[in-house]
Amino acid sequence: MKTAVVLFTRDLRVHDQPALAAACANAEHVVPLFVLDPALLGRSANRDRFLHQALADLRASLKDRGADLVVRHGDTVAETITVAKKAEAEGIALSADVSRFAVRRQDRLREEAERHRMSLRLLPGVTVLPPGEVKPGGGEFYRVFSPYFRAWEQAGWRDEVATPRKISLPPDAGALGGKLPDPPPGESPDAAEGGETEARRRLKTWMTHIDAYDDQHDAMADDDTSRLSAYLRFGCLSPLSLANAARKKGGPGAAAFVRQLCWRDFYYQVTAGFPDISGKPMRERGDTGWRHDPHALEAWQSGHTGVPIVDAGMRQLQAEGWMHNRARLITAALLTKHLRLDWRDGLAWFFRWLIDGDVPNNSGNWQWVAGTGNDTRPHRKFNPIRQAQRYDSEGDYIRRYVPELAGIKGPEVHLPWRLDGFAKLGYPPPLESHGDEAVWLR
């Protein structure tokens, strides 16, 4: 093959990038392409900023290898075909994805490629194990995590692909396009910086801390988590490379972390089998009795529920575009199980702010907490006060993000309404619970 186009989507890296490696191995010239599609931009200012930072970093890595990143604006399928025709490409390669939007894009691209007598090749790279690689007997996909985890551990993973040392652009590639706007400002002032360079730096650092993950990952004040989720979401870091690095490290901490990576793969195969995961309940049993309460929803969104651990999590979300995983469970449980507000309202708010927000994991986790998804215990309750006392025992996480309570020492910060002088703190009393455990505030 003389020329191939590599369409980057959620795989913004050069290390262990199967689509890029395949194009370089099978074509004399390669056109790296990214399309800024209006259908995907503007949903989250934080993700838009991270994306632009990642693209700038990808461009620098490609230039180091003698190439460049062609950047186009418009419908991804139309722009990809336009570039491929101008470059006289014979084939297009990209990483397979699972969301409804991504699958439709892949189907449309295949139709157009065939119409113009080009080949389209979908390659792995978004997950450790491709969705559909393992399936239960008599079923399309695993609906329960534990059996999936057992199958996932036993399955053979693909080999990591080598990073191309040299990438040759076709003649006149400069005419294909290439202007990348400066990163937009985003909304969260303390958000992480995007890009593969930063991802690999964080990976190296994380491997020196991973031993404590099993015991410490739920300790909210210590924040002993990898903070790599955004880099996985945009493919700045290969999930397979991360899993391999953890396995090589070994030990209980690494094993617990690999299990979390499996949860990520789990929701990808769920989404491949149930594309409506963001809008429809997987199990109707828990999707009843939602209240409509705009005041309570706004209080939850802004971090003014009067429940300190919840408010700390919601304020961290807006400050950083990220939230500790334990806080995600607690805040989602308050919304759905205590306030009885629709999980889709919470899902939408997280999608706006989270840099790592993607369809499979954001939607899958919200359905799990709401009792409409893959949890085998759909009526599970998270008492927010008990969760705070267990995972932020001295209240340091709360004081970090809720300045109104910064002067309250020790665990008393979990129940500030019991203190003398509470009215002077400028902090709201707790919202009324509408769940089955209305006594949790006593």
Secondary structure, DSSP 8 states (H G I E B T S, - for coil): --EEEEE-SS---STT-HHHHHHHHH-SEEEEEEEE-TTTTTS-HHHHHHHHHHHHHHHHHHHHTT---EEEES-HHHHHHHHHHHTT-SEEEEE---SHHHHHHHHHHHHHHHHTT-EEEEE--SSSS-TTSS--TTSSS--SHHHHHHHHHHS---------S-----TTGGGG----------S-TT----SHHHHHHHHHHHTTTGGGHHHHTT-TTTT-S---HHHHHTTSS-HHHHHHHHHHH-SHHHHHHHHHHHHHHHHHHHHHH-TTTTTS-SSGGG----B--HHHHHHHHHT-SS-HHHHHHHHHHHHHS---HHHHHHHHHIIIIIS-B-HHHHHHHHHHH-TT--IIIIIHHHHHHHTSSS-S-TT----HHHHHHHHSTT-HHHHHH-GGGTT--GGGGGSGGGSTTGGGGT--------SS-TTTT-
